[in-house]
Amino acid sequence: VQLQASGGGLVQAGGSLKLTCATSGRTSNGVTTGWFRQAPGKGREFVASIRWPGDTPFYADSVKGRFTVSSDNAKNTVTLQMNSLEPEDTGVYYCASARQRVINTQIRRGESYPYWGQGTLVTVSS
């Protein structure tokens, strides 16, 4: 399984970016894709996740109402639409995948996802 994250860049506070995670391999019901981020000098944190083919998504409280995660079954991609960006959203964003359904209580844990992409940098200026 290979994951390719793209779409990062520099944006002013209040702006928007859309990240895309392209996945290889066959998808099946329950496959779970998550977005995580790591700010400079901080640990990795959960951002959002969704189960194939488009189950109810999960969000971190810090991004709820501003970010939207969705899946495109035809293209094998998962996107993270980020609106109303804040400087605190700055970091390297990673997409990660589990080839089986991740249960609700584990879905925010990075350890639940065996496959990771290389990350894309998001910088939000104030």
N, C-alpha and C positions, 0 to 999 in steps of 0.2 A: 504494500500500500504506500503510495506516495501522495504527499499533500503539498500544494504550492499556494502560498498566500501572496496576495498582491493588493495594491491600491493605497498603500501608505503614502505619506507626504507631509508637507508643512501647511498648516492652515491657521488662520486667526481664530481666537476665541469666538464662539457663536457660529462658526462655520460648520461644514459637513464634509464627510468623507465616506466612501463606500469601499469596504474591504471584500475581497473575493477569495475563497478557498476552493481550489480545483482539486478534486480527488480522483485517483486512479482506481482501478479495480471495480469489481462488480458490487453494486449496492443491493441491500436487501432490507426488508422491514426491520426497524429497530436500530439500524446503524446510527450511532450518535456522533455528532460533530460538535465540538466546543471551541469557543474562542477564549483565550487567556491573554493576559498582558503582563509585562514586567516593566515597571518604571525604573529609572536610573537609581541604583542604590537600594532598591526594594525587592521583595520577593515576588514570585509569580502570583497573580490573582485571577480568579474566575471572572469572566465577563458575561458570556451567554452561551447557550447550547440549544440544539434542536435534534430531534430524532427523525430519521428517514421514515416515511416520505412527507414529513411536515407535521409532526406532533406539536402539541402546545410547547412553546419555547420557555426556557428558563433564563432569568436575568439576575445579575448582581443588583443589589439595591441602588448602588451608586450610578447605574446607567439606565435603570428602569424609566420608561417614558421618553428617553432620548435615543436609545439604540434599538434597532430592530434586526433580528436574525431570521433568515428565511432560506429555503432550499429550492433549487431548480432541478427537478428530477431529470429532465431531458439533458441538461448540460453537466450533471454530476458536480454541481457547485453549491456552496453555501456562502451566502453573503451576509455581511454585517453593515447595515446602514447606520452611520453615526451622525446624529444631528446635535445642534446646540453644544458643540464641543467646548470643553473647558481645559485650562492648562493642566489640571490634574489627570486628564485623559492621556497625557503624553506617555509614550512607552513603546516597547516592541510588542506587537500583537502576533500571537501564534494561533494557528488553527490546529486542532488535534482531533483524532478520530478513534472510536472504538467500533469494532466490526460486529458488535452485538449491542443489544439494548442495555443501556446503563440505567440502573434504577434511580428513582428520584433522590434517595438519600446519599447517593454517591456521585451524582451528576456534576457537582461543583468541585470535585476533587481532581486535580491533575493526574493523580495516580490511576484514575479510571480509564485513561486514554493511552493506549500503547503506541500510537502513531502520531508523530508531530511534524509539522512543516517547519520551514526555516525562519519564519518571522518576517514581519514588515514593520518599519518604523513609522510611528505617528508622532508628529510634533505639533503641539498646539501653543501658539504664542499668545501672550496676554496683550 
